[in-house]
Amino acid sequence: MKEKKYNYNPKTLEYEEVGFSRNKYLLFSAISILIGAIFIFLIIFVSYSYYYKAKVINNPESEYSVLAKQYNELLQRKKQNDEYLSKLIEKDKKIYQIVFKSNPDNDIFENKNPYSNLFKTDVVKIINDNEKRLNEIKADVKSQENNYDKIIKYIKNSDISYYKNIPAIQPVFNKKLSYPVYGFGKRIDQVYKTFVEHPGIDYAVPIGTPVFATADGVVEKSGRKRGLGKRIIINHKNGYKTIYAHLDKINKTKGKKVKRGDRIGTVGMTGKTLIPHLHYEIDYNGKAINPVNYFFLDLTPEEFYRIRIQSAKLGLSLD
């Protein structure tokens, strides 16, 4: 049994039992209220968490469920579009092989992360934007698929020999682009030092370098021409003619049939020229066109870009 404590009260001359003071009573009450408030908060928090999970997240009409459903639908659409794109890539490859007799080279495309800016964007906006884009892509893919079917059907029903008569390679072996190429259009004439219209391109290559026919055809002219020196003109029977000038030796005479890649002569320094080089022209229906645009069987897209920039920068002609 707990002992009771007493204090002597000199006013009443009696011993009085010791109890809680006013301050102690207030402190005890405050602590009790605080503990009760914490307990009530825990009950409310647990109840709300359970209610939110049961009524909000699992509710089929909640925003979370709607977004999750849209996300899954977008994934399914993306999968379908990927399948469509794979089919288009195969069709594109077949067309490239039929027309250009080689496989397409896609190594130059850069690998960039298209999603780097998405982390700062609202998720709902991303989903809505992607849904819109996927619908547009799906429509475009369908349209392109129909176009590819038409192209493949046209090529299969057309005369493949027609494409052999289109200039498609460089007239000299320049796979590594080691020879300077002087471009098409207005250039400074090396002899007269004036601006002239240059109807072809010039390869600065050594004397004796082999020159090749760039497409199938028949030699229309072979021999000397003032200014051009020794030259060969090949008629490709489809509106195209190619001219090879300043030659040293001519291997094909007038009337001879040639195939793409046949050696027709060697580079020289005949005619109006200051250094050894090959002057090469492409004429289509009587109009000179830029030969650089007709190297698609000989160069990758990256190499084509390099030679195009090089020929545009060099503002001289070697004729």
C-alpha positions as CSV (number, residue, x, y, z in Angstrom):
1,M,0.0,0.0,0.0
2,K,1.4,3.4,-1.0
3,E,2.2,5.7,1.8
4,K,0.5,9.0,2.1
5,K,2.5,12.2,2.6
6,Y,1.4,15.1,4.9
7,N,2.6,18.6,5.4
8,Y,2.1,20.7,8.6
9,N,0.0,23.8,8.1
10,P,0.9,26.5,10.7
11,K,-2.2,28.5,10.0
12,T,-4.6,25.7,10.8
13,L,-2.2,23.9,13.2
14,E,-3.0,20.6,11.4
15,Y,-1.3,18.1,9.1
16,E,-2.8,18.2,5.6
17,E,-2.4,15.4,3.0
18,V,-0.1,16.3,0.0
19,G,-1.9,16.3,-3.5
20,F,-1.4,17.7,-7.0
21,S,-0.5,21.4,-7.3
22,R,-2.2,23.6,-9.8
23,N,0.8,23.7,-12.1
24,K,1.3,19.9,-12.1
25,Y,-2.4,19.4,-12.8
26,L,-2.2,21.7,-15.9
27,L,0.9,20.0,-17.2
28,F,-0.7,16.6,-16.8
29,S,-3.8,17.7,-18.6
30,A,-1.8,19.2,-21.5
31,I,0.2,15.9,-21.9
32,S,-3.0,13.9,-21.9
33,I,-4.6,16.1,-24.6
34,L,-1.5,15.9,-26.8
35,I,-1.4,12.1,-26.6
36,G,-5.1,11.9,-27.4
37,A,-4.6,14.2,-30.5
38,I,-1.8,12.1,-31.8
39,F,-3.9,8.9,-31.4
40,I,-6.8,10.5,-33.2
41,F,-4.6,11.7,-36.1
42,L,-3.2,8.2,-36.6
43,I,-6.7,6.7,-36.7
44,I,-7.7,9.3,-39.3
45,F,-4.6,8.8,-41.4
46,V,-5.0,5.0,-41.5
47,S,-8.7,5.3,-42.4
48,Y,-8.0,7.8,-45.2
49,S,-5.3,5.7,-46.7
50,Y,-7.5,2.7,-46.8
51,Y,-10.4,4.7,-48.2
52,Y,-8.2,6.3,-51.0
53,K,-6.8,3.0,-52.1
54,A,-10.2,1.3,-52.0
55,K,-12.3,4.1,-53.4
56,V,-10.0,6.2,-55.6
57,I,-7.2,4.1,-57.1
58,N,-9.3,1.0,-57.6
59,N,-12.2,2.9,-58.8
60,P,-12.6,2.3,-62.6
61,E,-13.8,5.9,-63.0
62,S,-10.8,7.5,-61.2
63,E,-8.2,9.7,-63.1
64,Y,-5.5,7.2,-62.3
65,S,-7.4,4.3,-63.8
66,V,-8.3,6.3,-66.9
67,L,-4.7,7.3,-67.5
68,A,-3.5,3.7,-67.0
69,K,-6.1,2.5,-69.5
70,Q,-5.0,5.2,-72.0
71,Y,-1.4,4.3,-71.5
72,N,-2.0,0.7,-72.2
73,E,-4.0,1.6,-75.3
74,L,-1.1,3.8,-76.5
75,L,1.3,1.0,-76.0
76,Q,-0.9,-1.3,-78.2
77,R,-1.1,1.3,-80.9
78,K,2.6,1.9,-80.8
79,K,3.2,-1.8,-81.3
80,Q,0.9,-1.8,-84.3
81,N,2.6,1.2,-85.8
82,D,6.0,-0.4,-85.3
83,E,4.8,-3.4,-87.3
84,Y,3.5,-1.1,-90.1
85,L,6.9,0.7,-90.1
86,S,8.8,-2.6,-90.3
87,K,6.8,-3.6,-93.3
88,L,7.5,-0.2,-95.0
89,I,11.2,-0.5,-94.3
90,E,11.2,-3.9,-96.0
91,K,9.3,-2.5,-99.0
92,D,11.7,0.5,-99.2
93,K,14.6,-1.9,-99.1
94,K,13.1,-3.9,-102.0
95,I,12.6,-0.7,-104.1
96,Y,16.1,0.5,-103.4
97,Q,17.5,-2.9,-104.4
98,I,15.4,-3.1,-107.6
99,V,16.2,0.4,-108.8
100,F,19.8,1.0,-107.5
101,K,21.0,-2.7,-107.3
102,S,22.3,-2.1,-103.7
103,N,21.2,-2.0,-100.1
104,P,20.3,1.3,-98.6
105,D,22.9,2.8,-96.2
106,N,21.3,4.3,-93.0
107,D,24.4,4.5,-90.9
108,I,24.7,8.3,-91.0
109,F,21.5,8.9,-89.0
110,E,22.4,10.3,-85.6
111,N,21.2,8.6,-82.4
112,K,19.4,11.3,-80.5
113,N,17.2,11.0,-77.4
114,P,13.8,12.4,-78.4
115,Y,12.5,12.2,-74.8
116,S,15.0,14.5,-73.1
117,N,12.5,17.3,-72.8
118,L,9.5,15.2,-71.8
119,F,10.5,14.9,-68.1
120,K,9.4,18.5,-67.6
121,T,6.0,18.0,-69.2
122,D,2.7,17.1,-67.6
123,V,2.0,13.4,-67.9
124,V,-1.6,13.9,-69.0
125,K,-0.4,16.3,-71.8
126,I,2.2,13.8,-72.9
127,I,-0.4,11.0,-73.2
128,N,-2.9,13.2,-75.1
129,D,-0.2,14.5,-77.5
130,N,1.1,11.0,-78.1
131,E,-2.3,9.7,-78.8
132,K,-2.9,12.5,-81.4
133,R,0.5,11.8,-83.0
134,L,0.0,8.1,-83.1
135,N,-3.3,8.6,-84.9
136,E,-1.6,10.8,-87.4
137,I,1.3,8.4,-87.9
138,K,-1.1,5.5,-88.4
139,A,-2.9,7.4,-91.1
140,D,0.4,8.4,-92.8
141,V,1.7,4.8,-92.6
142,K,-1.4,3.5,-94.3
143,S,-1.1,6.1,-97.0
144,Q,2.7,5.4,-97.5
145,E,2.0,1.7,-97.6
146,N,-0.5,2.2,-100.4
147,N,2.1,4.4,-102.3
148,Y,4.8,1.8,-101.9
149,D,2.5,-0.9,-103.2
150,K,1.9,1.2,-106.3
151,I,5.6,1.9,-106.7
152,I,6.6,-1.8,-106.4
153,K,3.8,-2.7,-108.9
154,Y,5.0,0.0,-111.3
155,I,8.7,-1.1,-111.1
156,K,7.8,-4.8,-111.5
157,N,5.8,-4.0,-114.6
158,S,8.3,-1.6,-116.1
159,D,11.4,-2.2,-118.2
160,I,14.3,-2.5,-115.7
161,S,16.8,-1.8,-118.6
162,Y,15.6,1.8,-118.5
163,Y,17.4,2.3,-115.2
164,K,20.6,1.0,-116.6
165,N,20.6,3.9,-119.1
166,I,20.6,6.5,-116.3
167,P,24.0,7.9,-115.2
168,A,24.5,6.7,-111.7
169,I,28.2,6.4,-110.8
170,Q,31.3,8.6,-110.8
171,P,33.3,8.6,-114.1
172,V,36.6,7.9,-112.2
173,F,37.3,5.7,-109.2
174,N,36.9,8.1,-106.4
175,K,35.4,6.0,-103.7
176,K,37.3,7.6,-100.8
177,L,36.7,11.1,-102.3
178,S,40.4,11.7,-102.4
179,Y,40.3,13.7,-105.7
180,P,39.1,17.4,-105.6
181,V,35.8,18.0,-107.5
182,Y,35.2,21.4,-109.0
183,G,31.5,22.1,-109.3
184,F,28.7,23.0,-111.6
185,G,27.4,26.5,-112.3
186,K,29.0,29.9,-112.3
187,R,32.8,29.5,-111.8
188,I,36.0,31.4,-112.5
189,D,37.6,30.4,-115.8
190,Q,41.3,29.4,-115.0
191,V,42.5,30.7,-118.4
192,Y,40.5,33.9,-118.9
193,K,40.0,34.7,-115.1
194,T,36.3,35.6,-115.7
195,F,33.0,34.2,-114.4
196,V,31.6,31.6,-116.8
197,E,28.8,29.1,-116.8
198,H,30.4,25.8,-116.1
199,P,28.1,23.0,-117.6
200,G,29.8,20.1,-115.8
201,I,32.2,19.2,-113.0
202,D,36.0,18.7,-113.1
203,Y,38.0,16.0,-111.4
204,A,41.6,17.0,-110.6
205,V,43.2,13.5,-111.3
206,P,46.6,12.4,-112.7
207,I,47.2,11.7,-116.4
208,G,46.4,8.1,-117.2
209,T,43.6,7.7,-114.6
210,P,40.9,5.3,-116.1
211,V,37.6,6.9,-117.2
212,F,34.4,4.8,-117.0
213,A,31.0,5.0,-118.7
214,T,28.4,6.0,-116.1
215,A,25.5,4.3,-117.8
216,D,24.6,2.0,-120.7
217,G,24.5,3.6,-124.1
218,V,26.1,4.1,-127.5
219,V,29.1,6.3,-128.3
220,E,27.7,9.2,-130.4
221,K,30.9,11.1,-130.9
222,S,34.5,10.2,-130.3
223,G,37.5,12.4,-131.2
224,R,38.8,15.9,-130.8
225,K,36.7,19.0,-130.2
226,R,38.0,22.6,-129.9
227,G,38.3,23.5,-126.2
228,L,37.4,20.1,-125.0
229,G,40.3,18.3,-126.6
230,K,39.9,14.5,-126.9
231,R,36.3,13.8,-125.8
232,I,33.6,11.1,-125.9
233,I,29.9,11.7,-126.0
234,I,27.6,8.7,-125.0
235,N,23.9,8.7,-126.0
236,H,21.9,6.8,-123.4
237,K,18.7,6.7,-125.6
238,N,16.4,8.1,-122.8
239,G,17.1,11.8,-123.1
240,Y,20.5,11.5,-121.3
241,K,23.9,12.1,-122.8
242,T,27.2,12.2,-121.0
243,I,30.4,14.0,-122.1
244,Y,33.9,13.1,-121.0
245,A,36.5,15.7,-122.1
246,H,40.3,16.5,-121.9
247,L,41.1,12.7,-122.4
248,D,44.6,11.4,-123.1
249,K,43.5,8.1,-124.7
250,I,40.1,7.1,-126.2
251,N,39.2,3.4,-126.0
252,K,35.7,3.6,-127.7
253,T,34.9,4.7,-131.2
254,K,31.7,6.1,-132.6
255,G,28.8,3.6,-132.8
256,K,30.2,1.3,-130.1
257,K,27.9,0.1,-127.4
258,V,29.0,0.5,-123.8
259,K,27.9,-0.8,-120.4
260,R,28.0,1.1,-117.1
261,G,31.5,0.7,-115.7
262,D,33.2,0.0,-119.1
263,R,36.6,1.7,-119.5
264,I,36.2,4.3,-122.3
265,G,39.5,6.2,-122.0
266,T,42.1,7.8,-119.7
267,V,42.4,11.3,-118.2
268,G,44.7,13.7,-120.0
269,M,45.5,17.3,-120.6
270,T,44.1,18.0,-124.1
271,G,42.1,21.0,-125.1
272,K,41.8,24.3,-123.1
273,T,43.2,23.3,-119.7
274,L,46.1,24.2,-117.4
275,I,46.3,21.0,-115.4
276,P,45.4,17.3,-116.0
277,H,41.8,16.7,-115.2
278,L,38.5,15.1,-116.4
279,H,35.6,17.4,-117.5
280,Y,32.3,15.5,-117.0
281,E,28.9,16.6,-118.1
282,I,25.3,15.2,-118.0
283,D,22.9,16.5,-120.6
284,Y,19.2,15.8,-120.3
285,N,17.0,16.7,-123.2
286,G,19.5,19.3,-124.3
287,K,19.9,20.9,-120.9
288,A,23.1,20.6,-118.7
289,I,22.3,19.3,-115.2
290,N,24.5,18.9,-112.1
291,P,26.3,15.5,-112.4
292,V,26.8,15.4,-108.6
293,N,23.2,14.5,-108.2
294,Y,23.8,11.3,-110.2
295,F,26.2,9.4,-108.0
296,F,23.6,7.4,-106.1
297,L,25.0,4.0,-106.9
298,D,28.5,5.0,-106.1
299,L,28.2,6.8,-102.8
300,T,26.6,6.5,-99.4
301,P,24.3,9.4,-98.3
302,E,27.1,10.7,-96.1
303,E,29.7,10.6,-99.0
304,F,27.2,12.2,-101.3
305,Y,26.7,15.1,-98.8
306,R,30.5,15.5,-98.5
307,I,31.1,15.7,-102.3
308,R,28.1,18.0,-102.8
309,I,29.5,20.5,-100.2
310,Q,33.0,20.2,-101.6
311,S,32.0,20.9,-105.2
312,A,29.9,23.9,-104.1
313,K,32.7,25.4,-102.1
314,L,35.4,25.2,-104.9
315,G,34.5,28.3,-107.0
316,L,36.8,27.4,-109.9
317,S,36.7,25.4,-113.1
318,L,39.8,23.7,-114.5
319,D,38.9,24.3,-118.1
